[in-house]
Each structure stands twice: as C-alpha cells, then as structure tokens.
Amino acid sequence: MDASPAPFVPPAPKPRTAPPSFLEMIRIVYRNPLELWGEPSYNEPWISVGGVGGPLVVANDPGLIRHILVDNVRNYKMSVVRQKILRPILRDGLLTAEGEVWKRSRKAMAPVFTPRHIFGFAQPMLARTQAFADRYVSGSTVDVARDMTTLTYDILAETLFSGEIAAPPGTFERQIDRLFETMGRVDPLDLLRAPDWLPRITRIRGRKTMAYFRGIVADTIAMREERLKRDPDSAPQDFLTLLLKAEGPDGLTRGEIEDNIITFIGAGHETTARALGWTVYCLAQSPWERDKIEAEIDEVLAREPDPVKWLDAMPFTRAAFEEAMRLYPPAPSINRQPIEEDRYGDLVLREGATVLVMPWTVHRHRRLWDRPDAFMPSRFHPGNRDRIDRFQYLPFGAGPRICIGATFAMQEAVIALAVLLSRFRFDTVAETNPWPVQKLTTQPEGGLPMRVNARA
C-alpha cells in the first residue's frame, strides 16, 4: 500500500467548457488571460480558429513548437499584439528587438552570460541572499512575493550592475508593481489590432511609472560614465560597462543600451522573483517535499561551502524550482507570427496569423504530463528529467531567442532557496490565498503572505 500523501494541487483557473462571448473574452483578456483557455487547449495538439484580430493558432505539440521556434524560425517574427504590449515598455531591448538590432544586442551581452562569468556571480548572489535573510524576524508574517522581488533586485543590482543602480529598493518594488499593473496588460484595442494612434488607457496610466524607470536608467548610465572618465581602471567590467563599451557605429546605439538596461532591471529579475515565490508557496503546502529539500540543503551546506557547486549538488531543490516553473511559468505566453504561409502536417499556419506557444497550457497538457495540475517535483529528479521532451517544458523559451539569462536564473534560484530554507521555514497563514494572474509574468494576485520561523 502506498502511504505517500496525495500531491498538492495549487490554485489555477479551471478549463472553460464553453467559449466566452465576444465581450466576455475582451474582459477576460484584460483582467487575466489565463482564465480564457478551454478544455481543447489542454487536450489537443493544436487549435486553429478565426480570432478577433485574425487567424489564431495555439501550439501545444512539442514537434510543432520545435518547428516554429527552431526548425523554421526564419519564417516567424514577433506577433503584432505582443509587440504592442511590450514595445512601449522595452522598445529595442533584447525581448522585443528583431533583426539586426536583436543580433547586435545579443552579441553585446553574450560575454556577461558565459559560464565563467555566471560562476563568478555565485559569491555575490550568496552574500546578497545572506544579507537579505538577516532581515527576517522569526514569527513574523511577510509577503513572500514582494520579498522575492526585493531579493532578486538586490542580486541583479549587485551582479550585473555592481551595486550601482540609481534606485532605492523600496521605491523600486512599488514602481515595478505599478508598471506591470498598467503597461504589462493586454489592452482590448491591441487585441483588435487597432491603429497605434488610438490611445490605450492602460498605457496612459503607466506613463509616469515608465518615466520613473527611464530616469533610473539615465542616472545609472551617468554614474558609470562619470566613473569611467574619472578612473577607467576602477570601473567593474560588468553588464553595464560592457553595454557602454559596445556603443558605436558598429555596435549599440545609446537608445538600445538604455532599452536593454530597462529590460534587465524591469523584466530580467521579475521572472526569477515570481518563480521563487511560487516555489516557496508550493513547498509550504507540501511539507513532505519540503522535508526532503531541507535535508538535502543541510547535507550539502555542511560539506560544500562553494555556491558554484550547489546547482549540481542539490537536485531536489532544483527540481522543486523547475516544477514551480512548470505550474506557474514565469513567461506564460510566447507569441509569433508567420511571415509567409507555413505548414506542419495537415495544419496550415497562415501569413500574419497569431501563433501562441503557451507554456501555461503546454505545461499542464493532459497528453504530455501525468497529473499535470499537481505539484510533483519528482518529475525533475535525476532519472526522470531526461524523459521530458525539450519542447514540452519551456520556462525560458527555446531556439535562438531562448532566455540569455537562464543559467544565471537557475544558479540564483538554488542559492537563494538554499540560504533561505536552511535558516527559515515558511508556512501559509489564513490570508494566503493566491490566484495566478497573467501580466508580463505569472503573478500571485493577493501576494503570498506567509509566516516565517527560524528552523531549530
């Protein structure tokens, strides 16, 4: 008889059993697109329908996803709707740039994200997490979602900007929430592909916040340029310095540099923050899984002081983080648009169609996963991880545009979890009632209030 507890099934919208009306669809897409998807989205390899703004294809089959993101990638560009949402925020940052601008930006950033550089970030990641953990008072109730935003901001500022971002963390947290609440949502006019000259109410409300972030960037660049002029040898060779050195006729424009700084300050840390918060929450609801991870962390920390080695030495901890990203993918939607008509088997992808590769539905698809709605880190344990198709698990995307910071994020996450869970235990309280909402990332509406207690 199997005495193992039933796995925890975290909150998520139930698949719709009937399509919404046009007005209801507009309301759902604005409020929370995760609530839009019906049973076919979680059971069929793909869906092809006539959408409000033209043909729509939802791609769930791993072979089709590979075709779109890798095999025939040259025939796909960013979808119009996605760009209408993200470009007002990120402009020509790495997430939104295309063509030669994207190639220049990717080339300029590549040296920062080599394994050698990322391993060099491990000690600063450890130091910032230890300093953050020192703030906790045993027995207090904290918002873990907000705290992980603060922690990942601290780590980003220390590693990629050497502590020289011109923004205090407290103000930053409030402003990043405001940015995603306003400019990070689908506007109904975008869904209808209305002309750009028609004002979007959401964007108007977000202009002040956007100006705040642009001001941070201008001040951050000015601080570093002054240091480079004063004493070039003392300036750290970090992400910021490498971007500034890439400025020139054959490199990046000043505008592209600013856009990429915005991308990493605003969105680069947000994805990891959300995944960490969901991981801590799911473990609190699965104490039998948490017990395994605490034992693993305690054993590794007792014998291995080098945080560079923790990612490989803590497979259970890593698996819990990966499983949380499966259930709550940091980027729940990858949007593309065929430049020319394309075919995959008997599926026709028409020129200009909106093609959605939805990690949200792919990660919960009935044909791809056993008990897809349950939190089961064992899927990613050694011996099981290799059974997962490369294109059925997409927390960082795939193909040429795979997230450049994926290894950075994985190392950061395991170090953060190791420090926090070695010292504290997080438990849910009566007010812990999160609901996943898609903005730019999969966010817990209502936050993640949890009680933190020092481990004995």
LOKOLTOR-769499 format. One record per residue: x, y, z of N, C-alpha, C in turn; residue in three letters. Coordinates in pm, whole numbers, plus 50000, padded with zeros to 5 digits. Example, Ala and Ser with C-alpha at 12.3 -4.5 7.8 and 13.67 -1.06 7.14 Angstrom:
513194943150780512304955050780513204967050780Ala
512854977550708513674989450714512905000350787Ser
//
This chain:
500854988050000500005000050000500885012450000Met
500565022049911501335034349901500835044250004Asp
501695047550100501295056750207501695071150178Ala
502215073850058502625087450025501415096750023Ser
501565109050073500445118450070500055121749925Pro
498805125149906498385129749774499085142849743Ala
499585144649620500315156849589499415169149597Pro
500025180249631499315193049642498945197849502Phe
497705202249486497225208049360497045222949383Val
497965231049335497895245449364496815252349281Pro
496425264449320495295271149254495605274749108Pro
494595272949024494695276448882493285276848824Ala
493055284848720491725285048658491355271448600Pro
490125267348619489655255048556489425257548408Lys
489745247748322489505249548179488035252548152Pro
487805261848063486435265348027485785253947950Arg
484495252047971483765241647898482945247347783Thr
482905260647773482185267147662482915280047628Ala
482955283647501483665295947463482955308247517Pro
483715318647555483085330847605482475339047492Pro
481575347747526481065357347428482175367147393Ser
481965375047289482975384647246483305394447358Phe
482285400147420482545409947526483185403447648Leu
482765391247680483365384047792484835381047764Glu
485145377447640486535374547604487415386947622Met
486915398547577487675410947593487935413647742Ile
486915411447823487065413847967488065404248029Arg
488015391447990488935381448045490365384348003Ile
490555387647876491905390147826492525402047898Val
491725412047929492265423648001492555420148147Tyr
491605412848210491745410048353492765399148380Arg
492655387748310493545376448336493445366348222Asn
494335367148122494245358048007494315343248043Pro
494855339748161494945325648198493565319348213Leu
492535327548235491175322448254490445320348121Glu
491095323148010490445322447880490385308347823Leu
491345299847858491565287447784490585276447824Trp
490075269447721489095258847743489715245047737Gly
488885234947754489335221047755490205217347635Glu
489865221447511490705217547398492155222347412Pro
492355233847476493705239247491494585230147576Ser
493985222147662494745213247750494715198647703Tyr
494075196147587493935182347540494345180147394Asn
494305190547312494595189247170496025193447138Glu
496625187347032497995191346996498085205546944Pro
497015210246881496935224246841495485228046818Trp
495255240946819493925246446790494125257346685Ile
493295257146583493355267246477491955272846458Ser
491795285746486490475292046478490605305946415Val
489465311646380489445325546336489305334346458Gly
490325342046489490305350446607489715364146579Gly
489565372146686489035385646672489915394046581Val
491215392846597492135400746516492695393046399Gly
492095381846361492585373646250492785359346295Gly
493365350846208493565336646242494425335046367Pro
494075324946447494795322146571495125307346578Leu
496385304146610496825290346630497435289346769Val
496965279746847497555276546977498335263646959Val
499645264146977500525252746951500905245947081Ala
500495233347098500825225547217501745213747187Asn
501745208947064502525197247028504025200547027Asp
504865192947099506295196147103506935196846965Pro
506515188046872507075188646737506715201546665Gly
505485205946680505065218546620505795230246684Leu
505975229946815506695240646884508135241346834Ile
508765229646818510125229546764510145235346623Arg
509155231946542509075237046405509035252446405His
508235258146495508055272646498509275279846555Ile
509815274546665510875281646738512285278146693Leu
512425267046619513785262746581513875259646432Val
513155249246386513375244046250513055254246142Asp
511975261846159511595271646058511515285546119Asn
512445288146211512405300546287512495312946199Val
513155311946085513315323645998511985328645943Arg
510985320045944509685323945888508775330045994Asn
509285332146116508425337246223509025349746286Tyr
508175359546307508565371646378507675373246501Lys
507995383046583507155385746699505755389746652Met
504735385246725503385388546683503095403246711Ser
502185408746632501835422846643501285426046782Val
500395417446834499785420146964500835420447074Val
501755410747072502805410447175503635423047171Arg
504015427347052504855439147040504115451647086Gln
502815452147063502045463747107502035464847259Lys
502125453347327502155453347473503545456847525Ile
504575450147470505905451047528506755462747476Leu
506595466247350507485476647295507345490147364Arg
506135494147407506075506847480506925506847607Pro
507165495147665507975494147787509455492247752Ile
509735482347667511105477847646511745483247518Leu
510925488547426511405494047299512325483947229Arg
513615487147216514515478047146515385469947241Asp
514825466447357515535457347446515535443247387Gly
516285434347449516515421047393515225413147375Leu
514235415347459512985407647448512125411947330Leu
512295424147285511405429547182512105432947051Thr
513415434347055514155437546933514075426146832Ala
514175429546706514175419446600515285422746499Glu
515575412946415516515415146305517905419046353Gly
518505428746287519885432646316520025438846454Glu
519005445946500519075451946633519185440946739Val
518385430346724518455419246819519825412546813Trp
520345410346693521645403846679522745411946747Lys
522715425146731523735433646794523635432946946Arg
522415433446997522225433147142522655419647200Ser
522265408847135522615395547184524135393847185Arg
524805398447079526265397347071526925405547181Lys
526395417347209526995426047310526875420147450Ala
525775412947475525525407647610526125393847633Met
526425386747527526875372847540528055371147636Ala
529065380047635530195377847726529825377647874Pro
528755384747911528365385148052527785371948099Val
527195364348006526445352348044527145339448006Phe
528465340047988529235327747972529305320548107Thr
529515307348106529615300148234530655306148329Pro
531785310648275532825316248362532315328448439Arg
531615337248367531085349148433529985345448533His
529105336348492527995332748580528505326248708Ile
529515317548697530095311648818530685322648907Phe
531235333048844531775344148922530715351948998Gly
529465350648956528365357549025527895350049149Phe
528335337549168527785329249275528045335149413Ala
529255339749438529555345449571528755358149598Gln
528655367649503527785379249528526315375249549Pro
525835365249474524475360449496524315355349638Met
525295347749685525245342349820525265353549924Leu
526155363149906526275374050002524995382250011Ala
524395385249895523165393449896522005385649960Arg
521945372549936520865364649995521045363450146Thr
522285361650192522525360950335522155374050404Gln
522515385250340522165398250397520655400250400Ala
519985395450296518525396650292517895388150402Phe
518395375950420517835366950521517995372650662Ala
519035380650682519255386750814518115396050855Asp
517325400650757516235409950788515035402950852Arg
514935389850833513745382850882513745381651034Tyr
512565383351090512345381451234511475369151250Val
511965359451324511215347051342509855349851405Ser
508815343651348507465345551397506695356451326Gly
507355363751237506685374551166505985369351041Ser
505045377050990504365373850866504845383450759Thr
505255377850645505815385850536505095382450407Val
505185391250310504695388350176505855382850096Asp
505875369750078506985363250010507115368049865Val
505995370949800506055375849662506825388949656Ala
506495398149745507205410949749508665409049790Arg
508905400349886510275398149932511165392449823Asp
510625383249742511455377649635511765388149527Met
510855397749509511155408849418512315417049473Thr
512295419749602513395427249664514705419649654Thr
514665406649686515895398649684516495397949545Leu
515685394949445516245393649310516705407149256Thr
516055417849299516555431249263517935433549326Tyr
518075429949454519385431449520520465423749446Asp
520135411349407521105402949337521445408549199Ile
520415412849125520645418648993521525431049003Leu
521195439749098521965452149114523425449149147Ala
523645439049231525005435849274525815429049165Glu
525185419849091525955411848994526115418648859Thr
525025423348801525105429048666525465443748665Leu
525205450648779525465464948784526415468848897Phe
527015458948962527995461149069527485470649177Ser
526195469649207525605477849312525365492249275Gly
525415495349145525335509349103524085512349020Glu
522945506849061521665511249003521155522849087Ile
520765533549019520365545749089518915545049133Ala
518575535049215517195533749262517165526549395Ala
516535532249497516395525149625515405513649611Pro
515695501949670514845490149652513385492249689Pro
513095499049801511715500649843510855507549739Gly
511395518249683510665525349578510535516649455Thr
511585509349424511605500949305510485490549309Phe
510295484049424509255473749435507885479249400Glu
507555490749458506235496649433506075500449286Arg
507145505749228507055510349090506985498648991Gln
507675487649021507635476248930506235470048932Ile
505595469749049504205465049056503305474048972Asp
503515486948984502705496648910502925495248760Arg
504175492948720504485491648578503735479848517Leu
503775468248583503135456348528501615457148539Phe
501125464548639499685466048654499105474448540Glu
499865484048492499355493048388499805488748250Thr
501105489248224501585487148088501795472548053Met
501765463548150502015449548122500785441348090Gly
499655447748068498425440548038498045441947890Arg
497265432347843496725433347708495625443847708Val
495745453647622494675463547606493695458247501Asp
492375459647523491415454947423491675460247283Pro
492185472447272492475478047140493615470647072Leu
494565465347151495645457247093495085444347036Asp
494165438347110493565425747065492825427646933Leu
492225439346917491505442446793492425447746683Leu
493735448846714494735454246621494345468246573Arg
493865476146667493515489946635494775497846604Ala
494675508446524495855516346489496515522346612Pro
497835524546602498595529146717498185543146763Asp
497595551146674497265564746713496065565446808Trp
495315554346818494225554046916494825552147056Leu
494535560947151495175560047283494725547647360Pro
495675541147427495385529947515495325535247658Arg
494185533547722494005538947857495045533347952Ile
495335520247939496305513948030497675520548016Thr
498085523447892499415529447871499465543647925Arg
498365550847910498335564547961498585564548112Ile
497945555048182498115554248328499525550048366Arg
500235543548275501565538748307502695548048268Gly
502375559448208503445568248158504335573648269Arg
503725577148381504515582548492505485572048544Lys
505015559648555505885548748601507005546148501Thr
506665546548372507685544348270508745555248275Met
508305567548299509255578548311510185576448431Ala
509635570648537510465567648655511605558148617Tyr
511265547448546512295537748508513305543648410Phe
512835551648317513765558048224514705567448301Arg
514185573748406515035582348488516095574348561Gly
515715562548613516695553748678517835550348581Ile
517455547048459518455543148359519395554748329Val
518825566548308519665578148277520645580948391Ala
520165580148515521045582848630522085571948646Asp
521705559348621522645548148631523765549548528Thr
523395552748405524405554548300525315566248334Ile
524745577248383525565589048416526575585748525Ala
526135578148627527045574248735528215566148682Met
527935556448594529005547948542529915555648446Arg
529355564048362530185571648268531125581048344Glu
530635587048451531485595848530532635587948592Glu
532345575748636533395567348695534395562948589Arg
533915559548470534815555548363535745566848321Leu
535225579048322536065590648286537075593648396Lys
536635592448522537485595848635538615585748654Arg
538285573148646539295562648670538865549948597Asp
539185548848467538705537348388539095523848449Pro
540255523048511540725510248563539915505548684Asp
539245514848751538495510948871537075506348840Ser
536605509048718535225505648683535085490548666Ala
534065484448725533875470048710533545466248566Pro
534045454948523533745450048387532465441648392Gln
531375448248422530105441448439529195443948319Asp
527945440048333526945441548228526855456048180Phe
526815465248273526655479348239527855484548161Leu
529055481748209530255486348139530365480247999Thr
530055467147988530125460647856529135466747758Leu
527935470147805526975476647717527495490247670Leu
528045498047763528545511247726529725510247630Leu
530565500047648531695498147557531255493547419Lys
530035487847412529515483247283528875494447203Ala
528815506447262528195517647190529095522147075Glu
528495524646961529265529446847528605525946716Gly
529185530346604528575528246472528335513546439Pro
529225504646485529075490346455528475482546572Asp
528095489546676527555482846793526165487946827Gly
525965491446953524655495547000524525510747000Leu
523325515446974523035529646990522795532447138Thr
522825545247175522545548747314521115544447352Arg
520185546047260518825541847288518725526947313Gly
519455518847236519435504247255520065500347388Glu
521105507547429521705504947560520695507547671Ile
520015518847663519015522247764517895511847767Glu
517465507547647516365497847640516765484547702Asp
517995480347684518425467647742518615468547893Asn
519005480047941519075481748086517675481148145Ile
516715487748080515315486948124514845472448124Ile
515185465048019514755451048008515265442848126Thr
516515444648163517075436448270516655441348408Phe
516535454448426516075459448556514615455848577Ile
513795458048473512345456248487511895441948477Gly
512345435048370511835421548343512835410648376Ala
514125413748374515135403448392515115396948528Gly
514765404648631514715398748765513325394048800His
512305399448735510915396848772510545382048754Glu
511035376048646510695362048619511215352948730Thr
512455355048773513025346748880512315349349012Thr
511965361949037511265365349162509955357849172Ala
509185357849063507885351149067508055336049086Arg
509015330049016509215315649028509655311849170Ala
510505320049231510925317249369509735317949465Leu
508905328149448507735329349535506815317449525Gly
506525313249402505645301549383506295288949441Trp
507615287649430508295275849485508125275049635Thr
508385286149703508255286449850506815283249891Val
505845288549817504435285949847504095271149829Tyr
504485265349716504165251249690504825242049792Cys
506045245349834506715237149935506015238250070Leu
505515250250103504795251750229503535243150231Ala
502935241050114501735232850104502065218150083Gln
503345214950072503785200950052504915198050151Ser
504625197450281505705196050379506565183750360Pro
506025172950302506825160950277507885163650171Trp
507585172350076508585176349977509595185950041Glu
509105194850123509995204450191510985197250280Arg
510535186750349511435179050436512615173550357Asp
512345168250237513435162750153514435173650117Lys
513915185250082514775196150037515575201850152Ile
514955203250268515705208150384516835198550419Glu
516575185550412517625175650442518755176650340Ala
518385178250213519405179550108520245192150129Glu
519595203350155520305215850175521235214950296Ile
520745209550405521565208350526522815199850499Asp
522625189050427523755180050399524795186750310Glu
524335193650206525275200050112525995211650180Val
525275220050253525915231450317526935227150422Leu
526725215550481527665210650582528995206450523Ala
529005203150394530255198050334530775206350218Arg
529935215250161530335222250039530105237250054Glu
531165244950082530985259450100530875267249969Pro
531275261349856531315268549730529935268549663Asp
529275280149655527925280449597527885277349448Pro
529025278049381529065274349238528615259849220Val
528925251549318528655237149307527255233249354Lys
526505242649410525225238949469524185234749366Trp
524215240849249523195237649148523215222749114Leu
524415217049099524525202749068524385194049192Asp
524725199649308524725191649432523345190849497Ala
522395199149450521065199549512519975196449410Met
519915183949361518925180749257517475181849305Pro
517195179049432515815180149481515375194749487Phe
516295203349531515995217749539515755223349400Thr
516625219849308516465224249170515145219049112Arg
514815206549142513585200549087512345207849137Ala
512335211949262511185219249315511015232549242Ala
512105239349216512055251949142511565249648999Phe
512065239048936511635236048799510155232248793Glu
509685224948894508275221248896507385233448920Glu
507845242749003507085255149022507015263048892Ala
508105263048815508075269948685507215262748584Met
507045249648601506115242648513504685246948541Arg
504325247048669502955250748705502675265548686Leu
503665273748714503505288248702504635293948617Tyr
504605291348486505705296048401505885311048412Pro
507115315548438507335330048453506855338048333Pro
507085332748213506575338948091505525329448034Ala
504235331748060503215321748026502845321147879Pro
503355330347797502965330647655504145334747569Ser
504355327247459505355330547358504595332747227Ile
504645344547173503805348147059504635350046933Asn
504195343946824504875345346695503845347846584Arg
504375351446468503525354346352504245349946226Gln
503645341146144504325336646021504495348245921Pro
505695349145866505955359245761505335354745630Ile
505445341645603504795335545486504005323445534Glu
503025319345456502235307645495503135295645518Glu
502805287845620503635276545661502715264545685Asp
503305252545680502555240245706503315231445803Arg
502555224645886503115214245973502105202745971Tyr
502455191945903501495181245882500295186745807Gly
499105184745863497905189945797497475203545851Asp
498305209545936497995222745990498555233645897Leu
497725243045860498155254645781498255266645874Val
499435272945875499655284945954499725296645856Leu
498665304345852498525314645750499425326645778Arg
499835333045672500635345145684499905355245772Glu
500615360745870500025370745956499195365346071Gly
499015352046080498235346346191498965348746324Ala
498205349346431498805349546564499025335146608Thr
500285331646635500645318046679501075318946825Val
500355311946910500655312047053501285298747094Leu
502525299347140503135288147211502955291647358Val
502055284647424501645288347559502255278947662Met
503385282547723503875274147832502795271047937Pro
501875280347958500825277648055500025265248020Trp
499605263947893498815252147855499715240147823Thr
500865242447763501775231347733502205224347862Val
502505232247965502985226648093501885219448170His
500645221348132499515214948200498735205948105Arg
499345202147993498635194847889498425180347928His
497205175347907496845161847952497615150947876Arg
497995153447753498715143247674500205142947704Arg
500695153147772502135154447791502585151347933Leu
501665152548030502075151348169501135142148246Trp
501675134748339500885127048435500475136348549Asp
499205136448583498675145248688499205159448669Arg
498895165648558499525178348520499235189848614Pro
498155189448691497825200548779498455199448918Asp
499165188448943499715186149077501175190449084Ala
501575194549204502965198249232503735185649265Phe
504535180849169505265168349184506715170249137Met
507585175449224508975177849186509705165449135Pro
509195153549169509875141249126509965140148975Ser
509125147448902509245147348755510635151548710Arg
511275160148791512555165948753513715160148832Phe
513455149348907514545142848979515465135748881His
516715133348918517625125748831516995112448790Pro
517095109248663516495097148609515135099448548Gly
514455110048592513145113448535513225125248439Asn
514135134448468514245146948390514445144248242Arg
515215133848208515545131048068514335126147988Asp
513265122148055512085117347984511205128847934Arg
511495140847977510685152447938511215158047806Ile
510345158747707510745163947576511205178447590Asp
512255181647517512805195247524511755205847496Arg
510765202647413509805212747370508435211247437Phe
508405203747548507175203547628507385211047759Gln
508595215747781508915223347903509715235547863Tyr
509095247447876509645259447813509705271347908Leu
510245269748028510255281248121511105292748071Pro
512105289747988512985300147935512855301547784Phe
511805295847725511665296147580512535285547516Gly
512815287347387513635277647312514095284347183Ala
515085278147120515565283346993516515295047009Gly
516775302346902517735313446907517385323947012Pro
516095325447043515685335847137515465330247279Arg
516055318847308515975313647444516555324047539Ile
516025324747660516455334847757517965334147779Cys
518635345347757520085345647769520535343847914Ile
519625346748008519965345748149519475333148217Gly
519155322648142518585310548201519515304248306Ala
520785302648273521725296548368521925305548489Thr
522005318648465522085328548573520905326548669Phe
519695325348614518485324148696518475311148775Ala
518895300148713518895287348784519895287548901Met
521075293048876522075293948983521555302949095Gln
521005314349057520465323849156519375317249240Glu
518485309849176517355303849246517805293549348Ala
518725284649309519175274149401519935280249518Val
520765290249492521485296849601520495303549697Ile
519505310649641518525317449725517735307549809Ala
517265296749746516495286849821517355280049927Leu
518605277249893519485270549989519685279150114Ala
519925291950095520145300850210518855302450291Val
517775305650224516535308550295515985296250367Leu
515975284750299515385272850358516305266050458Leu
517585269450457518485264150562518265271450694Ser
517775283750686517625291850807516175293350853Arg
515235292450759513845295350793512895285250731Phe
511715284350793510625276550737509445286150714Arg
508915285450593507815294250555506515286050556Phe
505505291250624504215284450632503095294050591Asp
502065288350530500935296450490500135300850614Thr
499385311650597498515316850702497105317650645Val
496165321950727494765322450680494595331450558Ala
495445341550548495325351250438496005346450310Glu
496695335150314497405330350196496405324050100Thr
496035331650001495025326849905495355332149766Asn
496515328349710496955334249585496135329349466Pro
496065337549364495415333749239496345337849125Trp
496715328549036497655332148928497005341448826Pro
497695352448798497215362348703498345365248604Val
498005365248476498995368148374499065383148348Gln
500215388848381500535402348336501725400348243Lys
502865406148271504045402048192504535388448239Leu
504305385548366504695372748425503465366548492Thr
503625354448545502525347948618502625352148764Thr
501765361248803501865367548935500785362349029Gln
501085361849160500065357649257499215369549301Pro
498005370249251497115381049294496835379349443Glu
496965390249516496815389349661498125386849733Gly
499215385249657500505382849718500615369049779Gly
501695366949854501935354149920502275356650067Leu
501275361050146501545362850289501845349550356Pro
502985348950426503405336550491504115339750622Met
504035330350714504725331850841506115325650829Arg
507105333050878508485328250870508985325251011Val
509495313151029510035309051159511435303551141Asn
512295306951234513655301551229513605286451249Ala
514385279251170514455264851187515275261551311Arg
514855251151378515555247151502516935241751468Ala
//
